[in-house]
Amino acid sequence: MNSTNLKHSLLFFIIFFFKYTSIYSQYDYRTLTLKSNEQRDILMLPSGMNLVTLCGLIPGKMYRIIGVDSNTNNTSIINLYMAAEINMGNASKYLRTDMPQMREFVAQESCIDIIYELNNLDKNSLFPVYLSSGCLDCQSDSFWINRFKENATYALSKLQTTGGVSASTLINDNFAGNNISISNITSLGPQHSRGTFTNGSSSIDIEEGIVLCTGNLVLLPGPNDTTNISGNTAGFNVNTSDDADIAKITNGNQFDVVRIEFDFKPQGSVVKFDFVFGSEEYCEYANSQYNDAFGIFISSPGSDKTNLALVPGTNIPIAVNNINHLDNSQYYINNNNWNPCTNLPIKAYLDCELDGWTTVFTATYNTIPNNLYHIKFVIADIADGLLASAVFLKAKSFNSLTSINEKNRISNISLIGIPNPTMTSQTTLQFNLDYDCDVRFRIYNTQGKIVSECSQFYSTGKHEKNIYLESSGVYIVEVLTPYGYGTKKLIKI
């Protein structure tokens, strides 16, 4: 090698060294190995550029990688880049421009270098972040055939599903009940994201009905023996457009959006139905960015949408982060023994694959007879599509009630005013309920102004409720159920 070539080689080495050492700084070189078609890995990274090598790829196959902050408040900005320009070119063809934390690429070799850029105000700490990796064209149809054959070998007493049922059949023949007419049924999602289920009493406490799932329905029957992310637990991993209503429930990019919606005219003054939400995100990913969510949005012409899928007695939407083993746990039913739920009882290990679900909820909405309404049921995976979630709707439970004699009325209300020496007056309400439901209490002064209001969930039977007021006097006490049934009493305390 002559001196000129030697100088050029040294110059190239110096430029290369300073370029890449300035990017990677003092950060460790990290290697991850993809052991299945779908995988989540947690990394401890500093703010700045970080080099990560992902191995276990199959050349010629298409992959998606997503950087996800473990903090639910999105304190870090994440960008993913390909270190090699040839892979950067492949990725740019599939990139959704509003998702810089996601890349899709065709693997050229079994390993690929990724630059994981983490921008955080704290420059001196390590932050836990996730890398979600998935092969988009590796899984063959034979997996679902084998899974179906495997399910057929188990006892028929466990949860069974039938996918590929048309939205019209699901709503008209399986979900709709009495005193209601339905029209304009539409749906979104893969064919096997919706269908019917039977034999659910031993697990989700609903015997039969319809189900929407962010993965293939065939994954829902038990046993729940999958310890990691795999085809047995996976969502469809489809990079769908975000649903605007789900976006109001939770932050994060949406995958595998599945929905059914339709118009209806009720004959009565209230509609009601029962449902259960469940997910494979429990318990490991509760209170993380993987906040899979479900909504029931109802409206009439000219009115705003109302979400009926709420934690009882609150305005908190139903999602993995809002009902789990830590939050609103009285509504959570555990079905796994993975950390951090190793010490919780397991509901139905053999019957259902999902790692957890909610108790049965009853949604209600006051209506004007014969008016036109629109309702949308929508569920989505959040942050990635690697773990599925589902919602179960009870068969024939979508009903319109036409008289006060139908369930959920309050009876035998008595009120007792109890003076309080601290200048605060306490009213004790005694009442009977004919059905499990939320009960709303309102206290009016003699000018008709509401001075106190609250709501609480009660089961069927006799109850007492203490309400505290600022001063003694004459008040009107109103007690209501979601159906609008109740009573008012004039009291003096």
Secondary structure as GFF3:
##gff-version 3
##sequence-region A 1 493
A	DSSP	alpha_helix	3	24	.	.	.	ID=ss1
A	DSSP	beta_strand	30	33	.	.	.	ID=ss2
A	DSSP	beta_strand	38	46	.	.	.	ID=ss3
A	DSSP	beta_strand	48	55	.	.	.	ID=ss4
A	DSSP	beta_strand	62	69	.	.	.	ID=ss5
A	DSSP	beta_strand	77	82	.	.	.	ID=ss6
A	DSSP	alpha_helix	85	94	.	.	.	ID=ss7
A	DSSP	beta_strand	102	106	.	.	.	ID=ss8
A	DSSP	beta_strand	111	119	.	.	.	ID=ss9
A	DSSP	beta_strand	126	135	.	.	.	ID=ss10
A	DSSP	alpha_helix	142	152	.	.	.	ID=ss11
A	DSSP	beta_strand	160	163	.	.	.	ID=ss12
A	DSSP	alpha_helix	167	169	.	.	.	ID=ss13
A	DSSP	pi_helix	170	175	.	.	.	ID=ss14
A	DSSP	beta_strand	180	188	.	.	.	ID=ss15
A	DSSP	three_ten_helix	191	193	.	.	.	ID=ss16
A	DSSP	beta_strand	194	198	.	.	.	ID=ss17
A	DSSP	beta_strand	209	213	.	.	.	ID=ss18
A	DSSP	three_ten_helix	217	219	.	.	.	ID=ss19
A	DSSP	alpha_helix	244	249	.	.	.	ID=ss20
A	DSSP	beta_strand	254	266	.	.	.	ID=ss21
A	DSSP	beta_strand	270	279	.	.	.	ID=ss22
A	DSSP	beta_strand	293	299	.	.	.	ID=ss23
A	DSSP	beta_strand	306	307	.	.	.	ID=ss24
A	DSSP	three_ten_helix	329	331	.	.	.	ID=ss25
A	DSSP	beta_strand	332	334	.	.	.	ID=ss26
A	DSSP	beta_strand	356	358	.	.	.	ID=ss27
A	DSSP	beta_strand	361	366	.	.	.	ID=ss28
A	DSSP	beta_strand	373	382	.	.	.	ID=ss29
A	DSSP	beta_strand	389	394	.	.	.	ID=ss30
A	DSSP	beta_strand	399	401	.	.	.	ID=ss31
A	DSSP	beta_strand	410	418	.	.	.	ID=ss32
A	DSSP	beta_strand	425	433	.	.	.	ID=ss33
A	DSSP	beta_strand	437	444	.	.	.	ID=ss34
A	DSSP	beta_strand	450	458	.	.	.	ID=ss35
A	DSSP	beta_strand	461	469	.	.	.	ID=ss36
A	DSSP	beta_strand	474	480	.	.	.	ID=ss37
A	DSSP	beta_strand	486	492	.	.	.	ID=ss38
###
